[in-house]
Amino acid sequence: MTKFLYRSYVAIGDSLTEGLGDTEFDADRHGKGWADRLSTLLACEAANANENFDYANLALRGSSSLAILTAQLETALEMRPDLVTIMTGANDLVRLPLRKRSIERLLRGAMMRLYAIGAHVVLVNTVRPTHLAMARVMVSRSAQMTALIERIAAEFGAPVVDLHGMHEFGRLDLWSGDFVHFSHRGHVAIANRVAETLGLDLRDNTDVEPGPTRMTVSDFGRWFLYDVIPFWVRRFRGVTAGTFLEPKQDGYVRLVSATTREWSDGASSIREVPQWETAATTARR
């Protein structure tokens, strides 16, 4: 993919893009998750070119492809960003045989409309859930969703970040304690893979604490009590984890201003930034 200087970026998706599982997400979700981390890298590159950079994360936990490719998409279109990332499908895997045709139609329509406004679009395919034995029943579904995404991407010549092919996600340390969302290490890995796809010079070099590599009996009990049971209760009630929540932003946040060379508090923390290293790290302390 040819490198481009992005001045605005909008992320759409579900909880995986919202950033659940990242370090201290429950205390403050802003600046957390792979998309927010990527926004900081993009903002650094814009700052080095003395340009403004605007960002919005419209992703919301529990969102299906229908929600992502309709309501979130409409908001993104109104914002007319330079770059849009789409990660969708994780919440559709259980019902994928019934939804596959409609998802394909919605995704194709989203690509057409985003390209029509001149946006660059990066698609992220579906993670391969091999980290838990009981999740492996979804591997074939994730492969089907990945094939659908890659088929649409090929029609438009759009880049795809091959999350499905990142076999390191078979390790538990790339997953948070709920074993559904990415850990700090997982979010950093994805942010850097997207940065590589975009041809960025920068990477997220934040310290990544080693996580657990196996599930203990107590881990399983805690996970079942605090994550599995609440999930099925929500399913029974017909609500999602995001039913009563709003996305992080409903419009742009200016992460960096070229005129004042100041950083917003919404930017995530990275350690090594050429040229802007001192200003960027100071603004985040």
Secondary structure, DSSP 4 states (H G I P E B T S, - for coil): ------SEEEEEESHHHHTTTSTTTTT--TT-SHHHHHHHHHHHHHHHTT--EEEEE---TT--HHHIIIIIHHHHHHH--SEEEEE--GGGSTTHHHHHHHHHHHHHHHHHHHHHTT-EEEEE------SSGGGGGGHHHHHHHHHHHHHHHHHHT--EE-STT-GGGGSGGGB-TTSSSB-HHHHHHHHHHHHHHHT-S-----------SS--HHHHHHHIIIIIHHHHHHHHHT--TTTT---S-SS-EEEEETTTTEE-TTSPP-S--TTTHHHHHHHH-
